[in-house]
Amino acid sequence: MNQSAHVWREAVKLYQRGASRATFRGFWGSIYLELDRREDILHESRFSFPAASSGFAGKTALMFLLFITWSAAALAQSGAMSPNQGESDGVSVGGKWLEFSSADKMTGAKNVRFELQSNNYFREDPNYKPRVNLICSGGKLRLAEFNPGMKLPPPNRIIFGQPELEVRVRIDDYNGFKHWRWLRGRYLSMDKDTTRGLMSGQVFNIELPTFRSREIAEFSPAGLDFGRVREACDLKPKKPSKD
């Protein structure tokens, strides 16, 4: 009995140590989880309770530990775990898109966030993927946000008191320059035409300046459930004009 209790205590300690290394960043959809490699967990668990792990209770505890650790790793890698209090974890809405939802505590209005993570990382942070968030409330789009996961360089210009940063956008065979609103040096507010265009595209790339050089965030937006976005955001896809 004491042996079994020891096994479970060690299992919980190992799990808590892995969970304590979760790192939350930024404002919307910004979680990544650093978990030890499976081989390291197995190695440490053997040294933590070598005698106990040979029995039935020990093997059961090891299986439980590995299951919850691998499940947490899979959830974190998929980006489905929400970092925002009161927001549900993400569910797939087609392709690589995830939907997160919450309710305004004062008005009861439903808030919905659609997130698309990039296929690549920036050199500034190899642990965090840039992402696009479509943030909707009360059935309307409130903000289409590009989160590069790093500090942005100063804006290129100020228009009507609003700082903006120039970026280059590619949507399939269209490409052009856009000036997006610079938000607190961490985010860019995308224009509506680009937002509708990326929904219709197979390829969506954003090239922007950084403190080192220029980086390109590469996205695969295909597969999004347009009906779900129309219902939550009153937004429809539209291919960008080449004019």
KESENU-917937 format. One line per field, with one value per residue (C-alpha): residue number from 1; chain; x, y, z. Coordinates in nm, 3 decimals, decimal comma. Last residue first. Layout:
! residues N
kepa <- c(NUM; ...) .
rovex <- c(A; ...) .
u <- c(X; ...) .
v <- c(Y; ...) .
w <- c(Z; ...) .
! end
This chain:
! residues 243
kepa <- c(243; 242; 241; 240; 239; 238; 237; 236; 235; 234; 233; 232; 231; 230; 229; 228; 227; 226; 225; 224; 223; 222; 221; 220; 219; 218; 217; 216; 215; 214; 213; 212; 211; 210; 209; 208; 207; 206; 205; 204; 203; 202; 201; 200; 199; 198; 197; 196; 195; 194; 193; 192; 191; 190; 189; 188; 187; 186; 185; 184; 183; 182; 181; 180; 179; 178; 177; 176; 175; 174; 173; 172; 171; 170; 169; 168; 167; 166; 165; 164; 163; 162; 161; 160; 159; 158; 157; 156; 155; 154; 153; 152; 151; 150; 149; 148; 147; 146; 145; 144; 143; 142; 141; 140; 139; 138; 137; 136; 135; 134; 133; 132; 131; 130; 129; 128; 127; 126; 125; 124; 123; 122; 121; 120; 119; 118; 117; 116; 115; 114; 113; 112; 111; 110; 109; 108; 107; 106; 105; 104; 103; 102; 101; 100; 99; 98; 97; 96; 95; 94; 93; 92; 91; 90; 89; 88; 87; 86; 85; 84; 83; 82; 81; 80; 79; 78; 77; 76; 75; 74; 73; 72; 71; 70; 69; 68; 67; 66; 65; 64; 63; 62; 61; 60; 59; 58; 57; 56; 55; 54; 53; 52; 51; 50; 49; 48; 47; 46; 45; 44; 43; 42; 41; 40; 39; 38; 37; 36; 35; 34; 33; 32; 31; 30; 29; 28; 27; 26; 25; 24; 23; 22; 21; 20; 19; 18; 17; 16; 15; 14; 13; 12; 11; 10; 9; 8; 7; 6; 5; 4; 3; 2; 1) .
rovex <- c(A; A; A; A; A; A; A; A; A; A; A; A; A; A; A; A; A; A; A; A; A; A; A; A; A; A; A; A; A; A; A; A; A; A; A; A; A; A; A; A; A; A; A; A; A; A; A; A; A; A; A; A; A; A; A; A; A; A; A; A; A; A; A; A; A; A; A; A; A; A; A; A; A; A; A; A; A; A; A; A; A; A; A; A; A; A; A; A; A; A; A; A; A; A; A; A; A; A; A; A; A; A; A; A; A; A; A; A; A; A; A; A; A; A; A; A; A; A; A; A; A; A; A; A; A; A; A; A; A; A; A; A; A; A; A; A; A; A; A; A; A; A; A; A; A; A; A; A; A; A; A; A; A; A; A; A; A; A; A; A; A; A; A; A; A; A; A; A; A; A; A; A; A; A; A; A; A; A; A; A; A; A; A; A; A; A; A; A; A; A; A; A; A; A; A; A; A; A; A; A; A; A; A; A; A; A; A; A; A; A; A; A; A; A; A; A; A; A; A; A; A; A; A; A; A; A; A; A; A; A; A; A; A; A; A; A; A; A; A; A; A; A; A) .
u <- c(-0,663; -0,581; -0,901; -0,896; -1,115; -1,410; -1,498; -1,804; -1,828; -2,128; -1,895; -2,048; -2,294; -2,077; -1,778; -1,970; -2,103; -1,756; -1,622; -1,250; -1,084; -0,806; -0,616; -0,263; -0,037; 0,324; 0,465; 0,747; 1,027; 1,232; 1,561; 1,682; 1,446; 1,159; 0,998; 0,691; 0,597; 0,257; 0,165; -0,173; -0,201; -0,519; -0,735; -1,101; -1,072; -0,750; -0,942; -1,210; -0,944; -0,739; -1,045; -1,129; -0,795; -0,570; -0,498; -0,134; -0,012; 0,279; 0,394; 0,087; -0,132; 0,009; -0,275; -0,202; -0,068; -0,091; 0,136; 0,040; 0,023; -0,243; -0,176; -0,279; -0,320; 0,013; 0,052; 0,335; 0,344; 0,361; 0,317; 0,060; 0,030; -0,315; -0,336; -0,524; -0,256; 0,085; 0,359; 0,614; 0,540; 0,827; 0,955; 0,728; 0,792; 0,738; 0,461; 0,364; -0,002; -0,214; -0,556; -0,893; -1,102; -1,467; -1,640; -2,011; -2,248; -2,257; -1,881; -1,616; -1,237; -1,072; -0,725; -0,422; -0,112; 0,266; 0,406; 0,590; 0,887; 1,144; 1,112; 1,310; 1,383; 1,015; 0,831; 0,651; 0,316; 0,126; -0,152; -0,514; -0,749; -1,120; -1,243; -1,605; -1,766; -2,129; -2,305; -2,410; -2,404; -2,197; -2,002; -1,941; -1,953; -1,675; -1,582; -1,275; -1,278; -0,977; -0,864; -0,611; -0,856; -1,212; -1,381; -1,178; -1,252; -1,053; -1,067; -1,345; -1,277; -1,343; -0,980; -0,777; -0,483; -0,702; -0,571; -0,635; -0,291; -0,241; 0,097; -0,060; -0,330; -0,080; 0,156; -0,124; -0,238; 0,121; 0,161; -0,179; -0,113; 0,248; 0,156; -0,135; 0,080; 0,352; 0,100; -0,038; 0,313; 0,390; 0,068; 0,134; 0,487; 0,818; 0,754; 0,787; 1,148; 1,267; 1,071; 1,225; 1,498; 1,252; 1,032; 1,328; 1,411; 1,048; 1,005; 1,328; 1,226; 0,892; 1,061; 1,006; 0,714; 0,732; 0,378; 0,285; 0,008; -0,084; -0,437; -0,515; -0,325; 0,042; 0,211; 0,145; 0,419; 0,356; 0,652; 0,441; 0,261; 0,576; 0,664; 0,304; 0,308; 0,633; 0,505; 0,176; 0,362; 0,587; 0,288; 0,121; 0,422; 0,464; 0,101; 0,149; 0,456; 0,278; 0,000) .
v <- c(4,617; 4,258; 4,228; 4,007; 3,696; 3,734; 3,521; 3,616; 3,781; 3,830; 3,736; 3,438; 3,314; 3,405; 3,243; 2,918; 2,915; 2,969; 2,651; 2,699; 2,436; 2,642; 2,895; 2,753; 3,023; 3,137; 3,417; 3,589; 3,773; 4,081; 4,183; 4,196; 4,439; 4,300; 4,409; 4,229; 3,968; 3,805; 3,493; 3,335; 3,036; 2,841; 3,149; 3,235; 3,313; 3,503; 3,736; 3,823; 3,927; 4,107; 4,311; 4,380; 4,539; 4,370; 4,514; 4,448; 4,323; 4,363; 4,727; 4,842; 4,797; 4,908; 4,957; 4,785; 4,948; 4,706; 4,618; 4,378; 4,018; 3,820; 3,475; 3,287; 3,557; 3,734; 4,030; 4,280; 4,480; 4,851; 4,946; 5,196; 5,441; 5,604; 5,981; 6,041; 5,842; 5,798; 5,629; 5,350; 5,216; 5,125; 4,765; 4,491; 4,291; 3,920; 3,663; 3,782; 3,840; 3,946; 4,066; 4,089; 4,287; 4,340; 4,112; 4,103; 3,839; 3,990; 3,970; 3,860; 3,831; 3,690; 3,592; 3,536; 3,364; 3,372; 3,047; 3,048; 2,835; 2,950; 3,313; 3,587; 3,355; 3,348; 3,016; 2,832; 2,687; 2,982; 2,950; 3,024; 3,136; 3,208; 3,391; 3,404; 3,627; 3,570; 3,863; 3,801; 4,176; 4,195; 3,868; 3,875; 3,514; 3,292; 3,102; 2,960; 2,830; 2,664; 2,680; 2,440; 2,294; 2,308; 2,454; 2,258; 2,317; 2,542; 2,543; 2,752; 3,107; 3,214; 3,299; 3,323; 3,090; 2,852; 2,501; 2,406; 2,509; 2,162; 2,138; 2,221; 1,956; 1,692; 1,775; 1,764; 1,425; 1,296; 1,400; 1,264; 0,926; 0,899; 0,958; 0,714; 0,444; 0,503; 0,485; 0,158; 0,015; 0,113; -0,033; -0,362; -0,391; -0,307; 0,065; 0,038; -0,069; 0,199; 0,490; 0,821; 0,666; 0,489; 0,797; 1,008; 0,788; 0,758; 1,133; 1,190; 0,945; 1,117; 1,451; 1,704; 1,938; 2,300; 2,424; 2,700; 2,947; 3,260; 3,256; 3,620; 3,864; 3,790; 3,498; 3,203; 2,959; 2,612; 2,489; 2,419; 2,146; 1,935; 1,970; 1,901; 1,578; 1,462; 1,540; 1,362; 1,049; 1,061; 1,078; 0,796; 0,569; 0,647; 0,563; 0,227; 0,146; 0,240; 0,000) .
w <- c(-5,984; -5,885; -5,683; -5,376; -5,370; -5,135; -4,834; -4,628; -4,287; -4,059; -3,770; -3,588; -3,851; -4,150; -3,982; -3,923; -4,279; -4,421; -4,259; -4,324; -4,545; -4,700; -4,486; -4,529; -4,383; -4,432; -4,216; -4,405; -4,223; -4,305; -4,144; -3,784; -3,607; -3,811; -4,136; -4,268; -4,527; -4,482; -4,676; -4,754; -4,984; -5,057; -5,052; -4,996; -4,624; -4,696; -4,925; -4,671; -4,420; -4,686; -4,786; -4,420; -4,335; -4,080; -3,736; -3,650; -3,314; -3,072; -3,083; -2,891; -3,200; -3,537; -3,784; -4,112; -4,426; -4,716; -5,006; -5,283; -5,394; -5,578; -5,726; -5,408; -5,143; -5,089; -4,859; -4,814; -4,493; -4,414; -4,047; -3,925; -3,634; -3,598; -3,542; -3,864; -4,050; -3,883; -4,085; -4,097; -3,749; -3,512; -3,525; -3,389; -3,072; -3,129; -3,163; -3,511; -3,407; -3,704; -3,595; -3,765; -3,517; -3,429; -3,682; -3,603; -3,460; -3,111; -3,086; -3,336; -3,325; -3,637; -3,521; -3,745; -3,614; -3,586; -3,445; -3,114; -3,014; -3,275; -3,159; -3,333; -3,626; -3,713; -3,711; -3,990; -4,098; -3,953; -3,700; -3,787; -3,510; -3,514; -3,204; -3,093; -2,832; -2,741; -2,580; -2,220; -2,155; -1,838; -1,835; -2,211; -2,324; -2,455; -2,769; -2,942; -3,300; -3,463; -3,825; -3,977; -4,229; -4,102; -3,797; -3,541; -3,176; -2,944; -2,568; -2,419; -2,303; -1,945; -1,880; -2,197; -2,267; -2,473; -2,539; -2,902; -3,029; -3,181; -3,011; -2,675; -2,706; -2,820; -2,534; -2,278; -2,407; -2,405; -2,043; -1,936; -2,098; -1,986; -1,623; -1,630; -1,790; -1,533; -1,249; -1,378; -1,412; -1,053; -0,920; -1,100; -0,970; -1,139; -1,104; -0,725; -0,738; -0,973; -0,821; -0,921; -1,135; -1,360; -1,376; -1,484; -1,782; -1,891; -1,872; -2,063; -2,336; -2,374; -2,434; -2,161; -2,207; -2,316; -2,375; -2,610; -2,566; -2,752; -2,882; -2,811; -2,591; -2,568; -2,410; -2,187; -2,098; -1,962; -1,760; -1,452; -1,641; -1,676; -1,307; -1,213; -1,414; -1,255; -0,906; -0,975; -1,085; -0,781; -0,548; -0,737; -0,702; -0,333; -0,267; -0,439; -0,232; 0,089; 0,000) .
! end
